[in-house]
Amino acid sequence: MRTLVPAVAVWGRTAPSHSITAVMITDDQQTIVTGSQEGQICLWDLSPDLQISSKEILFGHTASVTCLAKARE
């Protein structure tokens, strides 16, 4: 049984820098994944009318994210 645990990032009045260095779109074309020079990975929702909204930001890398790849389950 899988349990989904949402990730939550909290910051002050200014979001962290996110200088995009890598981009990937999922097979279902509903999520864009970006990697940044600052070491974050962001997930973005892509609506059918091509509106983009932030979904999650993942912290933890100590170096730039220069490549993204999808994995099979």
KOLVOGU-366985 format. One record per residue (C-alpha): x, y, z; residue in three letters. Coordinates in Angstrom, 3 decimals. Example, Ala and Ser with C-alpha at 12.3 -4.5 7.8 and 13.67 -1.06 7.14 Angstrom:
! KOLVOGU-366985
12.300,-4.500,7.800,ALA
13.670,-1.060,7.140,SER
! end
This chain:
! KOLVOGU-366985
0.000,0.000,0.000,MET
1.377,3.386,-0.980,ARG
0.890,6.423,1.175,THR
1.377,9.853,-0.340,LEU
3.041,12.404,1.888,VAL
2.946,15.939,0.489,PRO
6.141,17.974,0.709,ALA
5.847,21.473,2.093,VAL
8.478,24.185,1.830,ALA
8.060,27.410,3.751,VAL
10.055,30.575,3.169,TRP
9.711,34.271,3.891,GLY
8.505,37.018,1.568,ARG
10.877,35.940,-1.201,THR
10.983,32.482,-2.778,ALA
14.430,30.887,-3.139,PRO
16.403,31.496,-6.327,SER
15.793,28.942,-9.052,HIS
18.074,29.464,-12.052,SER
16.852,26.704,-14.370,ILE
19.578,24.448,-15.783,THR
17.505,21.394,-16.821,ALA
13.900,20.828,-17.976,VAL
11.839,17.669,-18.439,MET
8.139,17.064,-19.108,ILE
6.355,13.906,-17.999,THR
4.854,11.452,-20.500,ASP
1.315,12.533,-19.601,ASP
2.326,16.153,-20.315,GLN
0.769,17.355,-17.058,GLN
3.949,18.005,-15.064,THR
7.098,19.955,-15.883,ILE
10.228,19.203,-13.844,VAL
13.025,21.761,-13.590,THR
16.473,21.478,-12.044,GLY
18.363,24.552,-10.908,SER
21.852,25.902,-10.520,GLN
21.093,26.267,-6.801,GLU
20.489,22.504,-6.433,GLY
16.688,22.425,-6.244,GLN
14.221,20.372,-8.270,ILE
10.793,21.918,-8.873,CYS
7.602,20.255,-10.061,LEU
5.102,22.386,-11.970,TRP
1.515,21.564,-12.965,ASP
0.717,22.185,-16.635,LEU
-2.993,22.668,-17.359,SER
-4.658,21.777,-20.685,PRO
-4.759,25.485,-21.559,ASP
-0.960,25.687,-20.927,LEU
-1.133,27.529,-17.604,GLN
1.832,26.665,-15.345,ILE
1.585,26.655,-11.547,SER
4.079,25.553,-8.917,SER
3.485,22.206,-7.266,LYS
6.519,21.215,-5.169,GLU
10.116,22.264,-4.590,ILE
12.667,19.691,-3.492,LEU
15.796,20.737,-1.593,PHE
18.873,18.706,-0.714,GLY
21.334,18.667,-3.600,HIS
24.650,20.330,-2.814,THR
25.539,20.932,-6.473,ALA
23.747,22.213,-9.559,SER
21.142,19.942,-11.130,VAL
22.361,19.719,-14.715,THR
20.399,16.695,-15.947,CYS
16.972,15.158,-15.294,LEU
15.840,11.654,-16.249,ALA
12.691,9.678,-15.643,LYS
12.748,6.240,-14.043,ALA
10.396,3.346,-14.438,ARG
8.386,2.104,-11.472,GLU
! end
